[in-house]
């Protein structure tokens, strides 16, 4: 599992639940997160692309 902050996890869950974008579309996930008001999530993905990909395949969990 990839540990992220609660805010980042909330944003990832909001994007996934929205069904607006395929979670494999990194750029789309970033845009969707921003559209939904989760700038912290969008910035985390930009800065941690390898960890994002790991999390897509093994899962995310709150680390704080």
PDB file of N, CA, C and O in Angstrom:
ATOM      1  N   UNK A   1       0.843  -1.183   0.000  1.00  0.00           N
ATOM      2  CA  UNK A   1       0.000   0.000   0.000  1.00  0.00           C
ATOM      3  C   UNK A   1       0.891   1.251   0.000  1.00  0.00           C
ATOM      4  O   UNK A   1       1.960   1.285   0.610  1.00  0.00           O
ATOM      5  N   UNK A   2       0.412   2.256  -0.698  1.00  0.00           N
ATOM      6  CA  UNK A   2       1.128   3.528  -0.749  1.00  0.00           C
ATOM      7  C   UNK A   2       0.482   4.466   0.266  1.00  0.00           C
ATOM      8  O   UNK A   2      -0.722   4.720   0.219  1.00  0.00           O
ATOM      9  N   UNK A   3       1.301   4.974   1.183  1.00  0.00           N
ATOM     10  CA  UNK A   3       0.787   5.873   2.217  1.00  0.00           C
ATOM     11  C   UNK A   3       0.741   7.306   1.696  1.00  0.00           C
ATOM     12  O   UNK A   3       1.711   7.814   1.134  1.00  0.00           O
ATOM     13  N   UNK A   4      -0.407   7.942   1.897  1.00  0.00           N
ATOM     14  CA  UNK A   4      -0.616   9.344   1.518  1.00  0.00           C
ATOM     15  C   UNK A   4      -1.347  10.023   2.663  1.00  0.00           C
ATOM     16  O   UNK A   4      -1.873   9.357   3.554  1.00  0.00           O
ATOM     17  N   UNK A   5      -1.380  11.341   2.638  1.00  0.00           N
ATOM     18  CA  UNK A   5      -2.125  12.054   3.668  1.00  0.00           C
ATOM     19  C   UNK A   5      -3.622  11.812   3.477  1.00  0.00           C
ATOM     20  O   UNK A   5      -4.066  11.404   2.404  1.00  0.00           O
ATOM     21  N   UNK A   6      -4.377  12.068   4.517  1.00  0.00           N
ATOM     22  CA  UNK A   6      -5.830  11.897   4.445  1.00  0.00           C
ATOM     23  C   UNK A   6      -6.421  12.778   3.352  1.00  0.00           C
ATOM     24  O   UNK A   6      -7.321  12.346   2.632  1.00  0.00           O
ATOM     25  N   UNK A   7      -5.927  14.008   3.219  1.00  0.00           N
ATOM     26  CA  UNK A   7      -6.447  14.917   2.189  1.00  0.00           C
ATOM     27  C   UNK A   7      -6.205  14.374   0.782  1.00  0.00           C
ATOM     28  O   UNK A   7      -7.085  14.451  -0.076  1.00  0.00           O
ATOM     29  N   UNK A   8      -5.024  13.829   0.549  1.00  0.00           N
ATOM     30  CA  UNK A   8      -4.714  13.254  -0.767  1.00  0.00           C
ATOM     31  C   UNK A   8      -5.598  12.035  -1.009  1.00  0.00           C
ATOM     32  O   UNK A   8      -6.144  11.867  -2.100  1.00  0.00           O
ATOM     33  N   UNK A   9      -5.738  11.186   0.004  1.00  0.00           N
ATOM     34  CA  UNK A   9      -6.584  10.004  -0.137  1.00  0.00           C
ATOM     35  C   UNK A   9      -8.032  10.388  -0.426  1.00  0.00           C
ATOM     36  O   UNK A   9      -8.684   9.776  -1.271  1.00  0.00           O
ATOM     37  N   UNK A  10      -8.534  11.408   0.280  1.00  0.00           N
ATOM     38  CA  UNK A  10      -9.905  11.878   0.033  1.00  0.00           C
ATOM     39  C   UNK A  10     -10.072  12.333  -1.410  1.00  0.00           C
ATOM     40  O   UNK A  10     -11.095  12.056  -2.037  1.00  0.00           O
ATOM     41  N   UNK A  11      -9.071  13.029  -1.938  1.00  0.00           N
ATOM     42  CA  UNK A  11      -9.128  13.492  -3.316  1.00  0.00           C
ATOM     43  C   UNK A  11      -9.104  12.338  -4.304  1.00  0.00           C
ATOM     44  O   UNK A  11      -9.851  12.335  -5.282  1.00  0.00           O
ATOM     45  N   UNK A  12      -8.243  11.359  -4.048  1.00  0.00           N
ATOM     46  CA  UNK A  12      -8.177  10.191  -4.931  1.00  0.00           C
ATOM     47  C   UNK A  12      -9.500   9.438  -4.930  1.00  0.00           C
ATOM     48  O   UNK A  12      -9.973   9.000  -5.978  1.00  0.00           O
ATOM     49  N   UNK A  13     -10.094   9.290  -3.753  1.00  0.00           N
ATOM     50  CA  UNK A  13     -11.384   8.612  -3.653  1.00  0.00           C
ATOM     51  C   UNK A  13     -12.488   9.392  -4.359  1.00  0.00           C
ATOM     52  O   UNK A  13     -13.359   8.804  -5.001  1.00  0.00           O
ATOM     53  N   UNK A  14     -12.448  10.708  -4.239  1.00  0.00           N
ATOM     54  CA  UNK A  14     -13.463  11.543  -4.892  1.00  0.00           C
ATOM     55  C   UNK A  14     -13.373  11.406  -6.408  1.00  0.00           C
ATOM     56  O   UNK A  14     -14.392  11.292  -7.089  1.00  0.00           O
ATOM     57  N   UNK A  15     -12.166  11.416  -6.926  1.00  0.00           N
ATOM     58  CA  UNK A  15     -11.973  11.270  -8.375  1.00  0.00           C
ATOM     59  C   UNK A  15     -12.450   9.891  -8.816  1.00  0.00           C
ATOM     60  O   UNK A  15     -13.189   9.769  -9.793  1.00  0.00           O
ATOM     61  N   UNK A  16     -12.030   8.862  -8.100  1.00  0.00           N
ATOM     62  CA  UNK A  16     -12.423   7.495  -8.464  1.00  0.00           C
ATOM     63  C   UNK A  16     -13.932   7.331  -8.419  1.00  0.00           C
ATOM     64  O   UNK A  16     -14.531   6.775  -9.340  1.00  0.00           O
ATOM     65  N   UNK A  17     -14.544   7.814  -7.351  1.00  0.00           N
ATOM     66  CA  UNK A  17     -15.997   7.683  -7.181  1.00  0.00           C
ATOM     67  C   UNK A  17     -16.795   8.473  -8.204  1.00  0.00           C
ATOM     68  O   UNK A  17     -17.924   8.115  -8.538  1.00  0.00           O
ATOM     69  N   UNK A  18     -16.197   9.556  -8.701  1.00  0.00           N
ATOM     70  CA  UNK A  18     -16.910  10.404  -9.657  1.00  0.00           C
ATOM     71  C   UNK A  18     -17.157   9.682 -10.978  1.00  0.00           C
ATOM     72  O   UNK A  18     -18.141   9.959 -11.665  1.00  0.00           O
ATOM     73  N   UNK A  19     -16.268   8.760 -11.332  1.00  0.00           N
ATOM     74  CA  UNK A  19     -16.384   8.067 -12.613  1.00  0.00           C
ATOM     75  C   UNK A  19     -16.101   8.964 -13.806  1.00  0.00           C
ATOM     76  O   UNK A  19     -16.363   8.581 -14.946  1.00  0.00           O
ATOM     77  N   UNK A  20     -15.570  10.152 -13.556  1.00  0.00           N
ATOM     78  CA  UNK A  20     -15.329  11.125 -14.618  1.00  0.00           C
ATOM     79  C   UNK A  20     -14.094  10.807 -15.463  1.00  0.00           C
ATOM     80  O   UNK A  20     -13.955  11.304 -16.581  1.00  0.00           O
ATOM     81  N   UNK A  21     -13.202   9.978 -14.923  1.00  0.00           N
ATOM     82  CA  UNK A  21     -11.940   9.729 -15.615  1.00  0.00           C
ATOM     83  C   UNK A  21     -11.413   8.346 -15.229  1.00  0.00           C
ATOM     84  O   UNK A  21     -11.659   7.860 -14.126  1.00  0.00           O
ATOM     85  N   UNK A  22     -10.699   7.733 -16.141  1.00  0.00           N
ATOM     86  CA  UNK A  22     -10.029   6.477 -15.868  1.00  0.00           C
ATOM     87  C   UNK A  22      -8.812   6.781 -14.997  1.00  0.00           C
ATOM     88  O   UNK A  22      -8.029   7.673 -15.326  1.00  0.00           O
ATOM     89  N   UNK A  23      -8.642   6.064 -13.908  1.00  0.00           N
ATOM     90  CA  UNK A  23      -7.545   6.340 -12.977  1.00  0.00           C
ATOM     91  C   UNK A  23      -6.175   6.080 -13.601  1.00  0.00           C
ATOM     92  O   UNK A  23      -5.159   6.488 -13.037  1.00  0.00           O
ATOM     93  N   UNK A  24      -6.125   5.406 -14.755  1.00  0.00           N
ATOM     94  CA  UNK A  24      -4.863   5.205 -15.463  1.00  0.00           C
ATOM     95  C   UNK A  24      -4.475   6.423 -16.292  1.00  0.00           C
ATOM     96  O   UNK A  24      -3.349   6.503 -16.783  1.00  0.00           O
ATOM     97  N   UNK A  25      -5.389   7.364 -16.452  1.00  0.00           N
ATOM     98  CA  UNK A  25      -5.149   8.609 -17.190  1.00  0.00           C
ATOM     99  C   UNK A  25      -4.652   9.660 -16.198  1.00  0.00           C
ATOM    100  O   UNK A  25      -5.431  10.456 -15.674  1.00  0.00           O
ATOM    101  N   UNK A  26      -3.355   9.647 -15.953  1.00  0.00           N
ATOM    102  CA  UNK A  26      -2.778  10.510 -14.918  1.00  0.00           C
ATOM    103  C   UNK A  26      -3.128  11.986 -15.121  1.00  0.00           C
ATOM    104  O   UNK A  26      -3.523  12.660 -14.169  1.00  0.00           O
ATOM    105  N   UNK A  27      -2.990  12.486 -16.326  1.00  0.00           N
ATOM    106  CA  UNK A  27      -3.309  13.891 -16.599  1.00  0.00           C
ATOM    107  C   UNK A  27      -4.786  14.168 -16.342  1.00  0.00           C
ATOM    108  O   UNK A  27      -5.142  15.215 -15.803  1.00  0.00           O
ATOM    109  N   UNK A  28      -5.637  13.235 -16.725  1.00  0.00           N
ATOM    110  CA  UNK A  28      -7.064  13.388 -16.490  1.00  0.00           C
ATOM    111  C   UNK A  28      -7.396  13.371 -15.010  1.00  0.00           C
ATOM    112  O   UNK A  28      -8.263  14.119 -14.558  1.00  0.00           O
ATOM    113  N   UNK A  29      -6.715  12.525 -14.255  1.00  0.00           N
ATOM    114  CA  UNK A  29      -6.941  12.468 -12.802  1.00  0.00           C
ATOM    115  C   UNK A  29      -6.533  13.791 -12.167  1.00  0.00           C
ATOM    116  O   UNK A  29      -7.232  14.302 -11.292  1.00  0.00           O
ATOM    117  N   UNK A  30      -5.419  14.342 -12.597  1.00  0.00           N
ATOM    118  CA  UNK A  30      -4.964  15.636 -12.066  1.00  0.00           C
ATOM    119  C   UNK A  30      -6.004  16.716 -12.363  1.00  0.00           C
ATOM    120  O   UNK A  30      -6.378  17.480 -11.474  1.00  0.00           O
ATOM    121  N   UNK A  31      -6.471  16.779 -13.613  1.00  0.00           N
ATOM    122  CA  UNK A  31      -7.482  17.784 -13.977  1.00  0.00           C
ATOM    123  C   UNK A  31      -8.769  17.592 -13.189  1.00  0.00           C
ATOM    124  O   UNK A  31      -9.366  18.558 -12.715  1.00  0.00           O
ATOM    125  N   UNK A  32      -9.190  16.348 -13.050  1.00  0.00           N
ATOM    126  CA  UNK A  32     -10.427  16.049 -12.327  1.00  0.00           C
ATOM    127  C   UNK A  32     -10.287  16.427 -10.855  1.00  0.00           C
ATOM    128  O   UNK A  32     -11.204  17.016 -10.281  1.00  0.00           O
ATOM    129  N   UNK A  33      -9.160  16.099 -10.240  1.00  0.00           N
ATOM    130  CA  UNK A  33      -8.934  16.446  -8.842  1.00  0.00           C
ATOM    131  C   UNK A  33      -9.028  17.956  -8.650  1.00  0.00           C
ATOM    132  O   UNK A  33      -9.643  18.429  -7.694  1.00  0.00           O
ATOM    133  N   UNK A  34      -8.421  18.705  -9.557  1.00  0.00           N
ATOM    134  CA  UNK A  34      -8.485  20.163  -9.467  1.00  0.00           C
ATOM    135  C   UNK A  34      -9.925  20.655  -9.635  1.00  0.00           C
ATOM    136  O   UNK A  34     -10.370  21.540  -8.905  1.00  0.00           O
ATOM    137  N   UNK A  35     -10.647  20.081 -10.595  1.00  0.00           N
ATOM    138  CA  UNK A  35     -12.034  20.469 -10.846  1.00  0.00           C
ATOM    139  C   UNK A  35     -12.911  20.207  -9.620  1.00  0.00           C
ATOM    140  O   UNK A  35     -13.833  20.969  -9.328  1.00  0.00           O
ATOM    141  N   UNK A  36     -12.610  19.118  -8.908  1.00  0.00           N
ATOM    142  CA  UNK A  36     -13.392  18.759  -7.723  1.00  0.00           C
ATOM    143  C   UNK A  36     -12.913  19.482  -6.455  1.00  0.00           C
ATOM    144  O   UNK A  36     -13.481  19.294  -5.379  1.00  0.00           O
ATOM    145  N   UNK A  37     -11.872  20.304  -6.585  1.00  0.00           N
ATOM    146  CA  UNK A  37     -11.395  21.092  -5.448  1.00  0.00           C
ATOM    147  C   UNK A  37     -10.318  20.415  -4.612  1.00  0.00           C
ATOM    148  O   UNK A  37     -10.112  20.780  -3.454  1.00  0.00           O
ATOM    149  N   UNK A  38      -9.631  19.434  -5.186  1.00  0.00           N
ATOM    150  CA  UNK A  38      -8.585  18.724  -4.456  1.00  0.00           C
ATOM    151  C   UNK A  38      -7.215  19.064  -5.034  1.00  0.00           C
ATOM    152  O   UNK A  38      -6.543  18.205  -5.605  1.00  0.00           O
ATOM    153  N   UNK A  39      -6.807  20.314  -4.884  1.00  0.00           N
ATOM    154  CA  UNK A  39      -5.520  20.783  -5.412  1.00  0.00           C
ATOM    155  C   UNK A  39      -4.359  20.035  -4.787  1.00  0.00           C
ATOM    156  O   UNK A  39      -3.366  19.763  -5.462  1.00  0.00           O
ATOM    157  N   UNK A  40      -4.466  19.695  -3.502  1.00  0.00           N
ATOM    158  CA  UNK A  40      -3.378  18.969  -2.833  1.00  0.00           C
ATOM    159  C   UNK A  40      -3.160  17.603  -3.487  1.00  0.00           C
ATOM    160  O   UNK A  40      -2.024  17.161  -3.655  1.00  0.00           O
ATOM    161  N   UNK A  41      -4.249  16.948  -3.848  1.00  0.00           N
ATOM    162  CA  UNK A  41      -4.155  15.654  -4.524  1.00  0.00           C
ATOM    163  C   UNK A  41      -3.497  15.813  -5.888  1.00  0.00           C
ATOM    164  O   UNK A  41      -2.610  15.039  -6.247  1.00  0.00           O
ATOM    165  N   UNK A  42      -3.931  16.817  -6.648  1.00  0.00           N
ATOM    166  CA  UNK A  42      -3.353  17.067  -7.974  1.00  0.00           C
ATOM    167  C   UNK A  42      -1.852  17.331  -7.861  1.00  0.00           C
ATOM    168  O   UNK A  42      -1.067  16.798  -8.645  1.00  0.00           O
ATOM    169  N   UNK A  43      -1.457  18.142  -6.898  1.00  0.00           N
ATOM    170  CA  UNK A  43      -0.039  18.450  -6.724  1.00  0.00           C
ATOM    171  C   UNK A  43       0.746  17.220  -6.292  1.00  0.00           C
ATOM    172  O   UNK A  43       1.874  17.015  -6.741  1.00  0.00           O
ATOM    173  N   UNK A  44       0.155  16.393  -5.419  1.00  0.00           N
ATOM    174  CA  UNK A  44       0.839  15.179  -4.972  1.00  0.00           C
ATOM    175  C   UNK A  44       1.100  14.264  -6.164  1.00  0.00           C
ATOM    176  O   UNK A  44       2.192  13.710  -6.294  1.00  0.00           O
ATOM    177  N   UNK A  45       0.113  14.104  -7.027  1.00  0.00           N
ATOM    178  CA  UNK A  45       0.302  13.232  -8.201  1.00  0.00           C
ATOM    179  C   UNK A  45       1.405  13.781  -9.093  1.00  0.00           C
ATOM    180  O   UNK A  45       2.258  13.026  -9.559  1.00  0.00           O
ATOM    181  N   UNK A  46       1.396  15.092  -9.337  1.00  0.00           N
ATOM    182  CA  UNK A  46       2.442  15.708 -10.180  1.00  0.00           C
ATOM    183  C   UNK A  46       3.839  15.429  -9.628  1.00  0.00           C
ATOM    184  O   UNK A  46       4.774  15.156 -10.381  1.00  0.00           O
ATOM    185  N   UNK A  47       3.964  15.502  -8.303  1.00  0.00           N
ATOM    186  CA  UNK A  47       5.271  15.378  -7.661  1.00  0.00           C
ATOM    187  C   UNK A  47       5.656  13.939  -7.337  1.00  0.00           C
ATOM    188  O   UNK A  47       6.805  13.676  -6.981  1.00  0.00           O
ATOM    189  N   UNK A  48       4.714  13.003  -7.454  1.00  0.00           N
ATOM    190  CA  UNK A  48       4.950  11.618  -7.036  1.00  0.00           C
ATOM    191  C   UNK A  48       4.374  10.625  -8.034  1.00  0.00           C
ATOM    192  O   UNK A  48       3.650   9.705  -7.652  1.00  0.00           O
ATOM    193  N   UNK A  49       4.688  10.803  -9.296  1.00  0.00           N
ATOM    194  CA  UNK A  49       4.074   9.953 -10.333  1.00  0.00           C
ATOM    195  C   UNK A  49       4.373   8.470 -10.144  1.00  0.00           C
ATOM    196  O   UNK A  49       3.492   7.635 -10.349  1.00  0.00           O
ATOM    197  N   UNK A  50       5.591   8.131  -9.759  1.00  0.00           N
ATOM    198  CA  UNK A  50       5.914   6.716  -9.549  1.00  0.00           C
ATOM    199  C   UNK A  50       5.086   6.141  -8.399  1.00  0.00           C
ATOM    200  O   UNK A  50       4.552   5.037  -8.509  1.00  0.00           O
ATOM    201  N   UNK A  51       4.981   6.879  -7.310  1.00  0.00           N
ATOM    202  CA  UNK A  51       4.183   6.418  -6.167  1.00  0.00           C
ATOM    203  C   UNK A  51       2.709   6.339  -6.535  1.00  0.00           C
ATOM    204  O   UNK A  51       2.001   5.443  -6.075  1.00  0.00           O
ATOM    205  N   UNK A  52       2.240   7.275  -7.368  1.00  0.00           N
ATOM    206  CA  UNK A  52       0.845   7.219  -7.816  1.00  0.00           C
ATOM    207  C   UNK A  52       0.596   5.913  -8.569  1.00  0.00           C
ATOM    208  O   UNK A  52      -0.384   5.215  -8.307  1.00  0.00           O
ATOM    209  N   UNK A  53       1.497   5.586  -9.513  1.00  0.00           N
ATOM    210  CA  UNK A  53       1.323   4.355 -10.284  1.00  0.00           C
ATOM    211  C   UNK A  53       1.358   3.129  -9.384  1.00  0.00           C
ATOM    212  O   UNK A  53       0.578   2.196  -9.576  1.00  0.00           O
ATOM    213  N   UNK A  54       2.252   3.123  -8.407  1.00  0.00           N
ATOM    214  CA  UNK A  54       2.291   2.007  -7.461  1.00  0.00           C
ATOM    215  C   UNK A  54       0.951   1.897  -6.744  1.00  0.00           C
ATOM    216  O   UNK A  54       0.410   0.801  -6.600  1.00  0.00           O
ATOM    217  N   UNK A  55       0.419   3.025  -6.296  1.00  0.00           N
ATOM    218  CA  UNK A  55      -0.844   3.033  -5.568  1.00  0.00           C
ATOM    219  C   UNK A  55      -2.027   2.603  -6.406  1.00  0.00           C
ATOM    220  O   UNK A  55      -2.945   1.958  -5.900  1.00  0.00           O
ATOM    221  N   UNK A  56      -2.016   2.951  -7.680  1.00  0.00           N
ATOM    222  CA  UNK A  56      -3.109   2.528  -8.559  1.00  0.00           C
ATOM    223  C   UNK A  56      -3.190   0.999  -8.589  1.00  0.00           C
ATOM    224  O   UNK A  56      -4.281   0.431  -8.640  1.00  0.00           O
ATOM    225  N   UNK A  57      -2.053   0.354  -8.557  1.00  0.00           N
ATOM    226  CA  UNK A  57      -2.032  -1.104  -8.678  1.00  0.00           C
ATOM    227  C   UNK A  57      -2.063  -1.854  -7.350  1.00  0.00           C
ATOM    228  O   UNK A  57      -2.544  -2.986  -7.299  1.00  0.00           O
ATOM    229  N   UNK A  58      -1.556  -1.241  -6.268  1.00  0.00           N
ATOM    230  CA  UNK A  58      -1.554  -1.956  -4.979  1.00  0.00           C
ATOM    231  C   UNK A  58      -2.465  -1.309  -3.939  1.00  0.00           C
ATOM    232  O   UNK A  58      -2.777  -1.927  -2.921  1.00  0.00           O
ATOM    233  N   UNK A  59      -2.890  -0.084  -4.181  1.00  0.00           N
ATOM    234  CA  UNK A  59      -3.806   0.598  -3.262  1.00  0.00           C
ATOM    235  C   UNK A  59      -3.134   1.724  -2.501  1.00  0.00           C
ATOM    236  O   UNK A  59      -1.911   1.799  -2.384  1.00  0.00           O
ATOM    237  N   UNK A  60      -3.990   2.594  -1.990  1.00  0.00           N
ATOM    238  CA  UNK A  60      -3.546   3.740  -1.185  1.00  0.00           C
ATOM    239  C   UNK A  60      -4.109   3.587   0.225  1.00  0.00           C
ATOM    240  O   UNK A  60      -5.165   2.986   0.427  1.00  0.00           O
ATOM    241  N   UNK A  61      -3.385   4.142   1.192  1.00  0.00           N
ATOM    242  CA  UNK A  61      -3.881   4.186   2.561  1.00  0.00           C
ATOM    243  C   UNK A  61      -3.407   5.480   3.201  1.00  0.00           C
ATOM    244  O   UNK A  61      -2.387   6.051   2.817  1.00  0.00           O
ATOM    245  N   UNK A  62      -4.169   5.923   4.179  1.00  0.00           N
ATOM    246  CA  UNK A  62      -3.820   7.141   4.884  1.00  0.00           C
ATOM    247  C   UNK A  62      -2.632   6.896   5.803  1.00  0.00           C
ATOM    248  O   UNK A  62      -2.637   5.985   6.631  1.00  0.00           O
ATOM    249  N   UNK A  63      -1.617   7.732   5.637  1.00  0.00           N
ATOM    250  CA  UNK A  63      -0.429   7.601   6.460  1.00  0.00           C
ATOM    251  C   UNK A  63      -0.377   8.631   7.577  1.00  0.00           C
ATOM    252  O   UNK A  63       0.562   8.657   8.372  1.00  0.00           O
ATOM    253  N   UNK A  64      -1.408   9.488   7.627  1.00  0.00           N
ATOM    254  CA  UNK A  64      -1.449  10.496   8.708  1.00  0.00           C
ATOM    255  C   UNK A  64      -2.859  10.976   8.902  1.00  0.00           C
ATOM    256  O   UNK A  64      -3.111  11.823   9.759  1.00  0.00           O
TER     257      UNK A  64
END
